[in-house]
Amino acid sequence: MNNSFNYMPPPYPINAFPEEIESSIYEVMGKVKSPDALVATSFLATMSIVCQGLIDVKLPIGQISPVSLNVLIKAESGERKTATDKIVGAPIYAHDETGVGLYERERNQYKSDHSFWKTVESAIKGMIAKAVKEGGSVDELRMKLDQHMKNEPVKPRSCRFIHQNATEAALMHILEGEGRSIAIASDEGDVVFKGGLMNRAGLRNKGWDGAQLLVFDRVSTGSIIARQPRVTVNIMVQDAVLDVYQQDRGAVARGSGFWARYLVGAPTSTQGFRFINYIDEVWHRLPAFHARVKELLEQYDAMVKSGVIKRQVIEFDPAASADWVRMVNVTEGMIQPWQYLNDIHDFASKAMEITSRVAALLHFFMKREGKITLDTFNRAKAIVEWHLHEYKRLFSPQSTTPTMSENMIEVEKFLFFNYWKVGLFHAGKNQVLRNGPNRLRSKALLDPVINAMAAQGRIHLFKDGSSNRIMIGLNANHFNSLMYY
């Protein structure tokens, strides 16, 4: 994944959300001071989690698609990822907490019921053995055993939505059955990337695609079958964690189309600008969003309890369908050689389906009547378009890489703020190597930059006589002319 050198992505299109959601997003941004895309995608992911079990979307070409979204946002430590996630998704976490307590009580009751059931089973088998030994009839006992086997207590299932650290087998156990709806979500992506859930792109891709069946075969467990499962992924991750994953599995993730199924972004940091102008402890807009989330959670729970999983299919109206077809053709043309989307054809090929999912989420969450309108579709297009440009910036091999000039500016800024501004006129070269810009913390990368800066007269190198260390001297004429803020 490429880094975003000297580039600030445009503001997230928050105004593309319906007004009720837009105002809630701005309220969270105003109170928490998190980056715009971090907050907005938290709302998107929350909507995906609570809607995916209840609806599907019918594309204008007739294909039925899930509405589940995959979201990946890069954000460094201190961007208030945890606070944002907990505030926006509060009803889901509360639902899970209640569900865990209920599951524990049901599990304890199950253990008691199953123990009694096993005792009765043993007793019936004992009577059958005795009858066989004595040459008596076992027909009635056989019928009794058959009926008993049919009455085996059913092991309770956890109704928890949010999952983070689980093996592939554990995930399949969670999804086993009909129409299970869960989320792989974490404000600390390291937990997800190291937990085993990200190891097999093929299985995860099938889940996103809405496979009718997911089958997991193991000698120890037998076949685990999940029918029409729905999985939302929402990961907030630091650069270093994602870089390690990319080095190990990035080629497979990109080549398999795994990343193409994600709405990715690396919003501009808000750190250093999170000033508080007033204190207002009351949430004015967010409660309405939370109320709708709770309503949809209750609808899904009721459907699961009924034992009948039947999702509503959301369709496009004629105007939206016509524009959908037009955009498919425009996008396809832009994949041609030398066109804008050629280097990210993997995401471009999924973009219109993702847009359809976002449109269906906005439509259903806001209780819109009838079919998806052109207005809703245009809102979804604006949201996905922002992520399309981010995908190109972060994944395209043609995206701008750091030039020598950009690297020199990065080192110069580091020296200016950490040394010159505090009255220090030289720095240990090894100190800069250890503490300087992250991407230049290797001798092979830093040395050419230092030598180029020395050649231009910005700095000079010398050896400290007492410590024998190589030092970087800051040339006064040059650093006095700098105007970094």
C-alpha positions as CSV (number, residue, x, y, z in Angstrom):
1,M,0.0,0.0,0.0
2,N,1.4,3.4,-1.0
3,N,1.8,6.2,1.5
4,S,0.2,9.6,1.0
5,F,3.2,11.9,0.5
6,N,2.5,15.6,0.7
7,Y,-1.1,15.0,-0.1
8,M,-4.3,15.9,1.7
9,P,-7.4,14.1,0.6
10,P,-10.4,16.2,-0.1
11,P,-13.1,16.5,2.7
12,Y,-15.3,13.4,3.0
13,P,-18.7,14.0,1.2
14,I,-20.7,14.1,4.4
15,N,-23.3,16.2,2.7
16,A,-24.1,13.2,0.5
17,F,-25.7,11.5,3.5
18,P,-29.4,12.2,4.3
19,E,-29.7,15.3,6.5
20,E,-30.6,13.3,9.6
21,I,-27.4,11.2,9.3
22,E,-25.3,14.2,8.1
23,S,-26.1,16.2,11.2
24,S,-25.3,13.2,13.5
25,I,-21.9,12.8,11.8
26,Y,-21.1,16.5,12.2
27,E,-22.2,16.3,15.9
28,V,-19.8,13.4,16.5
29,M,-17.0,15.2,14.7
30,G,-17.6,18.3,16.7
31,K,-17.5,16.5,20.1
32,V,-14.8,13.9,19.4
33,K,-12.7,15.8,16.9
34,S,-11.9,12.7,14.9
35,P,-11.0,12.8,11.1
36,D,-14.1,13.2,8.9
37,A,-13.7,9.9,7.0
38,L,-13.1,8.0,10.3
39,V,-16.5,9.2,11.7
40,A,-18.5,8.9,8.4
41,T,-17.4,5.4,7.7
42,S,-18.2,4.4,11.3
43,F,-21.8,5.4,10.5
44,L,-21.7,3.5,7.2
45,A,-20.4,0.4,8.9
46,T,-23.0,0.6,11.7
47,M,-25.7,0.9,9.1
48,S,-24.3,-2.1,7.2
49,I,-24.2,-4.2,10.4
50,V,-27.8,-3.6,11.3
51,C,-29.3,-3.8,7.8
52,Q,-27.4,-6.7,6.2
53,G,-29.4,-9.3,7.9
54,L,-32.7,-7.7,6.9
55,I,-32.3,-6.7,3.2
56,D,-30.5,-7.4,0.0
57,V,-30.3,-5.2,-3.1
58,K,-31.3,-6.1,-6.6
59,L,-29.0,-4.6,-9.2
60,P,-30.6,-3.4,-12.5
61,I,-29.1,-6.4,-14.3
62,G,-31.2,-8.7,-12.0
63,Q,-28.4,-9.9,-9.7
64,I,-29.3,-10.1,-6.0
65,S,-26.5,-8.7,-3.8
66,P,-25.9,-8.4,-0.1
67,V,-25.6,-4.9,1.3
68,S,-22.6,-5.8,3.5
69,L,-19.7,-3.4,3.4
70,N,-16.0,-3.8,4.0
71,V,-14.3,-0.7,5.4
72,L,-10.6,0.0,6.0
73,I,-9.4,3.3,7.4
74,K,-5.8,4.1,8.1
75,A,-5.4,6.3,11.2
76,E,-2.5,6.7,13.6
77,S,-2.6,6.3,17.3
78,G,-4.2,9.3,18.9
79,E,-6.9,9.9,16.3
80,R,-9.6,8.8,18.7
81,K,-10.5,5.7,16.8
82,T,-11.8,3.9,19.9
83,A,-14.0,6.8,21.1
84,T,-15.5,7.2,17.6
85,D,-16.3,3.5,17.2
86,K,-17.8,3.1,20.7
87,I,-20.0,6.3,20.4
88,V,-21.3,5.6,16.9
89,G,-21.9,1.9,17.4
90,A,-23.1,2.2,21.0
91,P,-26.4,0.3,20.5
92,I,-24.7,-2.6,18.9
93,Y,-22.2,-3.0,21.7
94,A,-25.0,-2.7,24.2
95,H,-27.0,-5.4,22.3
96,D,-23.9,-7.6,22.4
97,E,-23.3,-7.1,26.1
98,T,-26.9,-8.1,26.9
99,G,-26.7,-11.0,24.5
100,V,-23.6,-12.3,26.2
101,G,-25.4,-12.4,29.6
102,L,-28.4,-14.2,28.0
103,Y,-26.1,-16.7,26.2
104,E,-24.3,-17.6,29.4
105,R,-27.6,-18.3,31.2
106,E,-28.9,-20.4,28.3
107,R,-25.6,-22.3,28.1
108,N,-25.7,-23.2,31.8
109,Q,-29.3,-24.4,31.3
110,Y,-28.2,-26.4,28.3
111,K,-25.5,-28.1,30.2
112,S,-28.0,-29.2,32.8
113,D,-30.6,-30.3,30.2
114,H,-28.1,-32.2,28.1
115,S,-26.6,-34.0,31.1
116,F,-30.1,-35.2,32.0
117,W,-30.8,-36.1,28.4
118,K,-27.5,-38.2,28.3
119,T,-28.6,-40.0,31.5
120,V,-31.9,-41.0,30.0
121,E,-30.2,-42.1,26.8
122,S,-27.9,-44.3,28.8
123,A,-30.8,-45.8,30.7
124,I,-32.7,-46.6,27.5
125,K,-29.6,-48.2,25.9
126,G,-29.2,-50.2,29.1
127,M,-32.7,-51.5,28.8
128,I,-32.2,-52.4,25.2
129,A,-29.0,-54.3,26.0
130,K,-30.8,-56.2,28.8
131,A,-33.7,-57.1,26.4
132,V,-31.3,-58.3,23.7
133,K,-29.4,-60.4,26.2
134,E,-32.6,-62.0,27.5
135,G,-34.0,-62.5,24.0
136,G,-36.9,-60.2,24.5
137,S,-38.5,-57.7,22.1
138,V,-36.8,-54.4,21.6
139,D,-39.2,-52.8,19.1
140,E,-40.9,-50.6,21.7
141,L,-37.5,-49.6,23.3
142,R,-36.1,-48.9,19.8
143,M,-39.0,-46.5,19.1
144,K,-38.4,-44.9,22.5
145,L,-34.7,-44.4,21.7
146,D,-35.6,-42.9,18.3
147,Q,-37.9,-40.4,19.9
148,H,-35.4,-39.6,22.6
149,M,-32.7,-38.8,20.1
150,K,-35.0,-36.4,18.3
151,N,-35.5,-34.5,21.6
152,E,-31.8,-33.8,22.2
153,P,-31.5,-30.3,23.7
154,V,-30.2,-27.7,21.1
155,K,-27.0,-26.0,22.0
156,P,-27.6,-22.2,22.3
157,R,-26.1,-19.8,19.9
158,S,-24.5,-16.5,20.7
159,C,-26.4,-13.5,19.2
160,R,-23.3,-11.3,19.4
161,F,-22.6,-9.2,16.3
162,I,-19.1,-7.9,16.9
163,H,-16.1,-10.3,16.5
164,Q,-12.4,-9.5,16.4
165,N,-10.0,-12.3,17.3
166,A,-11.1,-15.7,15.9
167,T,-9.7,-18.5,13.9
168,E,-11.2,-19.4,10.5
169,A,-12.8,-22.5,12.1
170,A,-14.2,-20.4,14.9
171,L,-15.6,-17.9,12.4
172,M,-17.3,-20.7,10.5
173,H,-18.9,-22.0,13.7
174,I,-20.2,-18.5,14.3
175,L,-21.7,-18.3,10.8
176,E,-23.1,-21.9,10.9
177,G,-26.7,-22.2,10.1
178,E,-29.1,-20.0,8.1
179,G,-28.7,-16.3,7.6
180,R,-26.3,-15.4,10.3
181,S,-25.3,-11.7,10.4
182,I,-22.1,-10.6,12.1
183,A,-19.3,-8.0,11.9
184,I,-15.6,-8.2,12.0
185,A,-14.8,-4.9,13.6
186,S,-12.0,-3.4,15.5
187,D,-10.6,0.1,16.3
188,E,-7.2,-1.6,16.7
189,G,-6.6,-3.4,13.4
190,D,-3.7,-5.3,14.8
191,V,-6.1,-7.5,16.7
192,V,-7.9,-8.5,13.4
193,F,-4.8,-8.9,11.3
194,K,-3.0,-11.1,13.8
195,G,-6.1,-13.1,14.9
196,G,-6.5,-15.4,11.9
197,L,-9.6,-13.8,10.3
198,M,-7.5,-12.2,7.5
199,N,-5.5,-15.2,6.4
200,R,-7.7,-16.7,3.6
201,A,-8.9,-14.2,1.0
202,G,-11.0,-16.7,-0.9
203,L,-13.4,-17.5,1.9
204,R,-13.7,-13.8,2.8
205,N,-14.4,-12.9,-0.8
206,K,-17.2,-15.5,-1.0
207,G,-18.8,-14.1,2.1
208,W,-18.8,-10.6,0.7
209,D,-20.2,-11.9,-2.6
210,G,-23.2,-13.4,-0.9
211,A,-22.4,-17.1,-1.5
212,Q,-25.4,-19.3,-0.9
213,L,-23.2,-21.8,0.9
214,L,-19.9,-21.5,2.8
215,V,-18.5,-24.9,3.6
216,F,-15.6,-25.6,6.0
217,D,-14.4,-29.2,6.0
218,R,-12.1,-30.6,8.6
219,V,-11.4,-34.1,9.8
220,S,-11.8,-33.0,13.4
221,T,-15.0,-31.0,13.0
222,G,-16.6,-32.5,10.0
223,S,-18.4,-30.1,7.6
224,I,-19.5,-26.7,8.9
225,I,-22.1,-25.2,6.6
226,A,-23.2,-21.5,6.6
227,R,-26.1,-20.7,4.4
228,Q,-26.4,-17.1,3.1
229,P,-24.3,-15.5,5.8
230,R,-23.7,-11.8,6.0
231,V,-20.5,-10.2,7.2
232,T,-19.6,-6.5,7.6
233,V,-15.9,-5.7,8.1
234,N,-14.9,-2.4,9.7
235,I,-11.2,-2.0,10.5
236,M,-9.3,1.0,11.8
237,V,-5.6,0.4,11.5
238,Q,-2.3,2.1,12.0
239,D,0.1,2.5,9.2
240,A,2.8,0.2,10.7
241,V,0.4,-2.6,11.3
242,L,-1.0,-2.5,7.8
243,D,2.5,-2.2,6.3
244,V,3.5,-5.5,7.9
245,Y,0.4,-7.2,6.6
246,Q,1.0,-5.9,3.1
247,Q,4.6,-7.1,3.2
248,D,3.5,-10.6,4.1
249,R,0.2,-11.0,2.3
250,G,-0.4,-7.8,0.3
251,A,0.2,-9.4,-3.1
252,V,-2.3,-12.1,-2.5
253,A,-4.8,-9.7,-1.0
254,R,-4.6,-7.4,-4.0
255,G,-4.4,-10.2,-6.6
256,S,-7.4,-12.1,-5.2
257,G,-9.6,-9.0,-5.4
258,F,-9.8,-8.9,-1.6
259,W,-8.9,-5.2,-1.2
260,A,-11.1,-4.4,-4.2
261,R,-14.1,-5.2,-2.0
262,Y,-13.1,-2.5,0.5
263,L,-13.9,1.2,1.0
264,V,-10.5,2.4,1.9
265,G,-9.2,5.8,3.1
266,A,-6.5,7.6,4.9
267,P,-8.0,10.9,6.1
268,T,-6.0,13.9,7.2
269,S,-5.1,13.9,10.8
270,T,-6.9,16.3,13.2
271,Q,-4.2,16.1,15.8
272,G,-2.9,19.5,16.8
273,F,-6.2,21.2,15.8
274,R,-8.7,19.7,18.2
275,F,-9.4,22.8,20.2
276,I,-12.4,23.0,22.5
277,N,-14.5,26.1,22.2
278,Y,-17.4,25.1,24.4
279,I,-18.7,22.2,26.4
280,D,-22.0,20.6,25.6
281,E,-22.6,17.2,27.2
282,V,-25.9,16.6,25.6
283,W,-26.2,14.7,22.3
284,H,-28.9,16.4,20.2
285,R,-28.7,14.6,16.8
286,L,-27.1,11.2,17.5
287,P,-30.0,9.7,19.6
288,A,-32.3,9.6,16.5
289,F,-29.6,7.6,14.6
290,H,-29.2,5.3,17.6
291,A,-33.0,4.8,17.9
292,R,-33.1,3.6,14.3
293,V,-30.2,1.2,14.9
294,K,-32.0,-0.3,18.0
295,E,-35.1,-0.7,15.9
296,L,-33.3,-2.7,13.3
297,L,-31.5,-4.8,15.8
298,E,-34.8,-5.7,17.3
299,Q,-36.2,-6.6,13.9
300,Y,-33.3,-8.9,13.2
301,D,-33.6,-10.6,16.6
302,A,-37.3,-11.2,16.0
303,M,-36.6,-12.7,12.6
304,V,-34.0,-15.1,14.0
305,K,-36.3,-16.0,16.9
306,S,-39.1,-16.9,14.4
307,G,-36.7,-19.3,12.6
308,V,-37.6,-17.9,9.2
309,I,-34.8,-15.9,7.6
310,K,-36.3,-13.9,4.7
311,R,-34.6,-10.7,3.6
312,Q,-36.5,-7.9,1.9
313,V,-35.1,-7.1,-1.6
314,I,-34.6,-3.5,-2.4
315,E,-34.8,-2.4,-6.1
316,F,-33.9,0.7,-8.2
317,D,-36.6,2.8,-9.8
318,P,-36.4,3.4,-13.6
319,A,-34.5,6.7,-13.4
320,A,-31.9,5.3,-11.0
321,S,-31.6,2.1,-13.0
322,A,-30.9,4.0,-16.2
323,D,-28.2,6.1,-14.5
324,W,-26.7,2.9,-13.0
325,V,-26.4,1.4,-16.5
326,R,-24.8,4.6,-17.7
327,M,-22.3,4.7,-14.9
328,V,-21.4,1.0,-15.5
329,N,-20.5,1.9,-19.1
330,V,-18.6,5.0,-18.1
331,T,-16.6,3.1,-15.5
332,E,-15.9,0.3,-18.0
333,G,-14.5,2.7,-20.5
334,M,-12.2,4.3,-17.9
335,I,-10.6,0.8,-17.3
336,Q,-9.2,0.9,-20.9
337,P,-5.4,1.3,-21.3
338,W,-4.1,4.8,-20.3
339,Q,-7.5,5.7,-18.7
340,Y,-7.8,6.8,-15.1
341,L,-9.1,3.6,-13.7
342,N,-6.8,1.2,-15.6
343,D,-4.4,0.8,-12.8
344,I,-7.2,0.1,-10.2
345,H,-9.4,-2.0,-12.5
346,D,-10.0,-4.4,-9.6
347,F,-11.8,-1.8,-7.5
348,A,-13.4,-0.2,-10.6
349,S,-15.0,-3.5,-11.4
350,K,-16.7,-3.7,-8.0
351,A,-17.4,0.0,-7.7
352,M,-21.0,0.0,-9.0
353,E,-22.0,-3.0,-6.9
354,I,-20.6,-1.2,-3.8
355,T,-22.4,1.9,-4.8
356,S,-25.6,-0.1,-5.1
357,R,-25.1,-1.5,-1.6
358,V,-24.6,2.0,-0.1
359,A,-27.7,3.3,-1.9
360,A,-29.8,0.4,-0.5
361,L,-28.5,1.1,3.0
362,L,-29.3,4.8,2.8
363,H,-32.8,4.0,1.4
364,F,-33.7,1.3,4.0
365,F,-32.1,2.9,7.0
366,M,-34.1,6.1,6.4
367,K,-37.4,4.2,5.9
368,R,-37.8,5.4,2.3
369,E,-40.9,4.1,0.6
370,G,-40.8,2.3,-2.7
371,K,-37.7,1.8,-4.8
372,I,-34.2,3.5,-4.6
373,T,-34.5,6.9,-6.3
374,L,-32.0,8.7,-8.5
375,D,-31.3,11.2,-5.6
376,T,-30.3,8.3,-3.2
377,F,-28.2,6.7,-5.9
378,N,-26.4,10.0,-6.6
379,R,-25.7,10.3,-2.9
380,A,-24.2,6.8,-2.8
381,K,-22.1,7.6,-5.9
382,A,-20.6,10.7,-4.2
383,I,-19.6,8.6,-1.2
384,V,-18.0,5.7,-3.2
385,E,-16.3,8.1,-5.5
386,W,-14.3,9.6,-2.6
387,H,-13.1,6.1,-1.7
388,L,-12.3,5.3,-5.4
389,H,-9.8,8.2,-5.5
390,E,-8.4,7.0,-2.1
391,Y,-8.0,3.5,-3.5
392,K,-6.1,4.8,-6.4
393,R,-3.9,6.9,-4.1
394,L,-3.2,4.1,-1.7
395,F,-3.0,1.1,-4.0
396,S,-2.1,2.2,-7.5
397,P,1.4,1.3,-8.7
398,Q,1.2,4.4,-10.7
399,S,0.6,6.7,-7.8
400,T,3.3,9.2,-7.0
401,T,6.2,7.9,-4.9
402,P,8.3,10.2,-2.8
403,T,10.9,12.1,-4.9
404,M,14.3,13.2,-3.5
405,S,12.9,16.7,-3.2
406,E,10.0,15.5,-1.1
407,N,12.3,13.4,1.1
408,M,14.6,16.4,1.7
409,I,11.6,18.5,2.7
410,E,10.6,15.9,5.2
411,V,14.0,15.7,6.8
412,E,14.3,19.5,6.7
413,K,11.0,19.9,8.5
414,F,12.1,17.4,11.2
415,L,15.4,19.3,11.7
416,F,13.6,22.7,11.7
417,F,11.0,21.9,14.3
418,N,13.0,19.5,16.6
419,Y,16.3,21.4,16.6
420,W,16.4,24.8,15.0
421,K,13.2,26.1,16.6
422,V,14.4,25.1,20.0
423,G,17.9,26.6,19.7
424,L,19.9,23.6,18.6
425,F,22.1,24.0,15.6
426,H,23.3,20.5,15.0
427,A,21.8,16.9,15.3
428,G,23.4,13.5,15.6
429,K,22.9,11.6,12.3
430,N,22.0,8.5,14.2
431,Q,19.4,10.4,16.2
432,V,17.8,11.5,12.9
433,L,17.9,7.9,11.7
434,R,16.1,6.7,14.8
435,N,13.6,9.5,15.4
436,G,13.2,11.2,12.0
437,P,10.5,10.6,9.3
438,N,9.1,7.1,9.6
439,R,9.7,6.2,5.9
440,L,13.4,7.2,6.1
441,R,14.4,5.3,9.2
442,S,16.9,3.1,7.4
443,K,20.5,4.0,6.5
444,A,20.1,3.1,2.9
445,L,17.2,5.5,2.5
446,L,18.4,8.4,4.7
447,D,22.0,8.6,3.5
448,P,21.2,9.8,-0.1
449,V,18.9,12.4,1.3
450,I,21.4,13.7,3.8
451,N,24.1,13.8,1.1
452,A,21.8,15.7,-1.3
453,M,20.9,18.3,1.3
454,A,24.6,18.8,2.1
455,A,25.4,19.2,-1.6
456,Q,22.7,22.0,-1.8
457,G,24.2,23.8,1.2
458,R,21.2,23.2,3.5
459,I,23.3,21.3,6.0
460,H,26.9,20.2,6.5
461,L,28.3,17.0,8.0
462,F,31.1,16.9,10.6
463,K,32.5,14.5,13.2
464,D,32.2,15.4,16.8
465,G,35.7,15.1,18.4
466,S,34.6,14.1,21.8
467,S,32.1,11.4,20.9
468,N,33.4,10.5,17.4
469,R,29.8,10.7,16.2
470,I,28.7,12.0,12.7
471,M,26.8,15.2,13.2
472,I,24.5,17.2,10.9
473,G,25.1,20.9,11.1
474,L,22.2,23.2,10.3
475,N,23.4,26.0,8.0
476,A,22.1,29.3,9.5
477,N,21.5,31.2,6.3
478,H,19.2,28.5,4.9
479,F,17.3,27.6,8.1
480,N,16.8,31.3,8.9
481,S,14.9,31.6,5.6
482,L,12.5,28.8,6.2
483,M,8.9,29.6,7.0
484,Y,7.4,26.3,8.2
485,Y,4.5,26.6,10.6
